[in-house]
Amino acid sequence: MSAQLTYAIALTGSIGSGKSTLVSFLSLYGFQSICADSIAHKVLDEHSAEVVAHFGKEILHPDNKINRKALGNIIFASSSQREQLQAILHPHIKEAILSQARELEEKKMWYFIDIPLFFEVGGKEVYPVARSLVVYASAEKAIERIMKRNNFTLQEAKARLDAQMPIEEKCHLADDVINNDGDLRTLQQYVESYLQSLPLPTDK
């Protein structure tokens, strides 16, 4: 296991639960965050040759860039293919996340690691954070948001949601949960209450 991340809080949830919106509020209140999805996009580009070698040239655009939608259709239709992609990319993603985290640790202030698959890849055994926070949204609300945001069909939205650990299980594993089934004003109030409840970060 990597060195303890004393000031890190893992932020997770299901697709469509509203993690990005919550990160925006956290930034508003002065908290820094690391985005695993942004890192994953960069890692996918950097290791595209290895990905194409496994999944085939049908996942490429005419300009030889990865067609993320085509790749997504493959991995969300097959758990084994999803695991294969994770095996290719996750070691590089983890390395980049921990590198950024070590820099933020020096500030001795709480910061967040926005990592959708935190529990799926092993939770605190893989990312030894101080705390974990789940953003909760019901399956119905999450599917509604995914369809609207990504212009997905109901079937496509369900496939993405079903590919992840059930949100109720994530809530059970988390140290803290923020409900995001309501509107933005309600979420902001929950975020403010959560931040006020955080203990002062201390060396361990």
C-alpha positions as CSV (number, residue, x, y, z in Angstrom):
1,M,0.0,0.0,0.0
2,S,1.2,3.6,-0.7
3,A,2.0,6.1,2.0
4,Q,-0.9,7.4,4.0
5,L,-2.6,10.4,2.5
6,T,-3.3,12.3,5.7
7,Y,-5.3,15.2,4.2
8,A,-7.0,13.4,1.3
9,I,-10.8,12.8,1.1
10,A,-11.9,10.4,-1.6
11,L,-15.0,11.8,-3.4
12,T,-17.0,9.1,-5.2
13,G,-20.5,8.1,-6.1
14,S,-22.3,6.6,-9.2
15,I,-22.3,8.1,-12.7
16,G,-24.9,10.8,-12.7
17,S,-24.8,11.4,-8.9
18,G,-23.4,14.9,-9.3
19,K,-19.8,14.6,-8.3
20,S,-18.7,17.4,-10.7
21,T,-21.3,19.7,-9.3
22,L,-20.1,19.0,-5.8
23,V,-16.5,19.6,-6.8
24,S,-17.6,23.0,-8.1
25,F,-19.0,23.9,-4.7
26,L,-15.8,22.7,-3.0
27,S,-13.8,24.9,-5.2
28,L,-16.0,27.8,-4.4
29,Y,-15.2,27.3,-0.7
30,G,-11.4,27.1,-1.4
31,F,-10.8,23.3,-1.5
32,Q,-8.5,21.8,-4.1
33,S,-9.3,18.5,-5.8
34,I,-7.7,15.9,-8.1
35,C,-9.9,14.7,-11.0
36,A,-9.4,11.0,-11.8
37,D,-11.5,11.3,-14.9
38,S,-9.3,14.0,-16.4
39,I,-6.2,12.0,-15.6
40,A,-7.8,8.9,-17.1
41,H,-8.5,10.8,-20.4
42,K,-4.9,11.8,-20.6
43,V,-3.6,8.3,-19.7
44,L,-5.9,6.8,-22.4
45,D,-4.4,9.1,-25.0
46,E,-0.8,8.3,-23.8
47,H,-1.4,4.6,-23.9
48,S,-3.7,4.4,-26.9
49,A,-1.5,2.0,-28.8
50,E,-1.8,-0.6,-26.1
51,V,-5.6,-0.1,-25.9
52,V,-6.0,-0.4,-29.7
53,A,-3.8,-3.5,-29.7
54,H,-6.3,-5.2,-27.4
55,F,-9.6,-3.8,-28.6
56,G,-8.9,-3.4,-32.3
57,K,-8.9,-0.5,-34.8
58,E,-12.7,-0.2,-34.7
59,I,-12.4,2.0,-31.6
60,L,-10.5,4.6,-33.7
61,H,-11.8,7.7,-35.4
62,P,-10.6,8.3,-39.0
63,D,-7.8,10.5,-37.5
64,N,-6.6,7.6,-35.4
65,K,-7.7,9.1,-32.1
66,I,-9.6,6.9,-29.7
67,N,-13.4,7.0,-30.3
68,R,-14.4,7.1,-26.6
69,K,-18.0,6.3,-27.4
70,A,-17.1,3.2,-29.4
71,L,-14.8,2.0,-26.6
72,G,-17.5,2.7,-24.0
73,N,-20.0,0.6,-25.9
74,I,-17.6,-2.3,-25.8
75,I,-16.6,-2.1,-22.1
76,F,-20.0,-1.4,-20.8
77,A,-21.4,-4.4,-22.6
78,S,-18.8,-6.8,-21.1
79,S,-17.4,-6.9,-17.6
80,S,-14.3,-8.9,-18.8
81,Q,-13.5,-6.2,-21.4
82,R,-14.0,-3.5,-18.7
83,E,-11.6,-5.3,-16.4
84,Q,-9.1,-5.6,-19.3
85,L,-9.2,-1.8,-19.9
86,Q,-8.8,-1.2,-16.2
87,A,-5.8,-3.5,-16.1
88,I,-4.2,-1.5,-18.9
89,L,-4.9,2.0,-17.6
90,H,-5.3,1.9,-13.8
91,P,-1.7,1.5,-12.8
92,H,-0.9,4.7,-14.7
93,I,-3.9,6.5,-13.4
94,K,-3.0,5.6,-9.8
95,E,0.6,6.8,-10.3
96,A,-0.6,10.2,-11.5
97,I,-3.2,10.6,-8.8
98,L,-0.7,9.7,-6.0
99,S,1.9,12.1,-7.6
100,Q,-0.6,15.0,-7.4
101,A,-1.7,14.0,-4.0
102,R,1.8,14.0,-2.6
103,E,2.1,17.7,-3.7
104,L,-1.1,18.6,-2.0
105,E,-0.2,16.8,1.2
106,E,2.6,19.4,1.7
107,K,-0.1,22.1,2.2
108,K,-1.5,20.2,5.3
109,M,-5.1,21.1,4.4
110,W,-8.0,18.9,3.4
111,Y,-8.3,18.2,-0.3
112,F,-10.4,15.9,-2.4
113,I,-9.7,13.1,-4.9
114,D,-12.7,12.8,-7.3
115,I,-12.4,9.1,-8.2
116,P,-15.6,7.5,-9.4
117,L,-14.3,3.9,-9.1
118,F,-12.8,4.4,-5.6
119,F,-14.4,1.4,-4.0
120,E,-14.4,-0.7,-7.2
121,V,-10.6,-0.6,-7.4
122,G,-10.0,-1.4,-3.7
123,G,-10.9,1.7,-1.7
124,K,-8.4,2.7,1.1
125,E,-6.3,-0.3,0.4
126,V,-5.3,1.2,-2.9
127,Y,-5.8,4.9,-2.2
128,P,-5.0,5.3,1.6
129,V,-7.0,8.4,2.1
130,A,-8.1,9.8,5.5
131,R,-11.8,9.8,4.7
132,S,-14.3,8.9,2.0
133,L,-17.3,10.8,0.8
134,V,-20.1,9.5,-1.4
135,V,-22.5,11.7,-3.3
136,Y,-25.8,9.9,-3.4
137,A,-28.4,10.0,-6.0
138,S,-31.2,7.4,-6.6
139,A,-30.9,5.2,-9.7
140,E,-33.9,7.0,-11.3
141,K,-32.3,10.5,-10.8
142,A,-28.9,9.3,-12.0
143,I,-30.3,7.8,-15.2
144,E,-32.3,10.9,-15.8
145,R,-29.1,13.0,-15.5
146,I,-27.0,10.7,-17.7
147,M,-29.6,10.7,-20.5
148,K,-29.8,14.5,-20.4
149,R,-26.1,15.2,-20.1
150,N,-24.7,12.6,-22.5
151,N,-27.7,12.3,-24.9
152,F,-27.9,8.6,-24.1
153,T,-30.8,6.3,-24.6
154,L,-32.4,4.7,-21.5
155,Q,-30.6,1.4,-22.3
156,E,-27.2,3.2,-22.6
157,A,-27.7,5.1,-19.4
158,K,-28.7,1.9,-17.5
159,A,-25.7,0.0,-18.8
160,R,-23.3,2.7,-17.5
161,L,-24.9,2.7,-14.1
162,D,-25.1,-1.1,-13.9
163,A,-21.4,-1.3,-14.6
164,Q,-20.6,0.3,-11.3
165,M,-21.0,-0.9,-7.7
166,P,-24.6,-0.1,-6.4
167,I,-24.7,3.3,-4.9
168,E,-26.3,1.9,-1.7
169,E,-23.2,-0.3,-1.2
170,K,-20.9,2.7,-1.7
171,C,-22.9,4.6,0.9
172,H,-22.4,1.7,3.4
173,L,-18.7,1.7,2.8
174,A,-18.2,5.5,3.0
175,D,-17.3,7.6,6.0
176,D,-19.7,10.3,4.9
177,V,-22.6,10.7,2.5
178,I,-24.2,13.8,0.9
179,N,-27.6,13.4,-0.7
180,N,-28.0,14.9,-4.2
181,D,-31.5,13.9,-5.1
182,G,-32.7,17.5,-4.8
183,D,-31.9,20.9,-6.4
184,L,-28.7,22.9,-6.4
185,R,-29.6,25.0,-3.4
186,T,-30.3,22.0,-1.3
187,L,-27.0,20.4,-2.4
188,Q,-25.1,23.6,-1.5
189,Q,-26.7,23.5,2.0
190,Y,-25.6,19.9,2.5
191,V,-22.1,20.7,1.3
192,E,-21.8,23.6,3.7
193,S,-23.0,21.4,6.6
194,Y,-20.5,18.7,5.7
195,L,-17.6,21.1,5.5
196,Q,-18.5,22.6,8.8
197,S,-18.5,19.1,10.3
198,L,-15.0,18.2,9.1
199,P,-12.5,18.1,11.9
200,L,-9.4,20.2,11.6
201,P,-6.8,18.2,9.6
202,T,-4.0,17.0,11.8
203,D,-0.8,15.0,11.3
204,K,-1.2,11.3,12.1
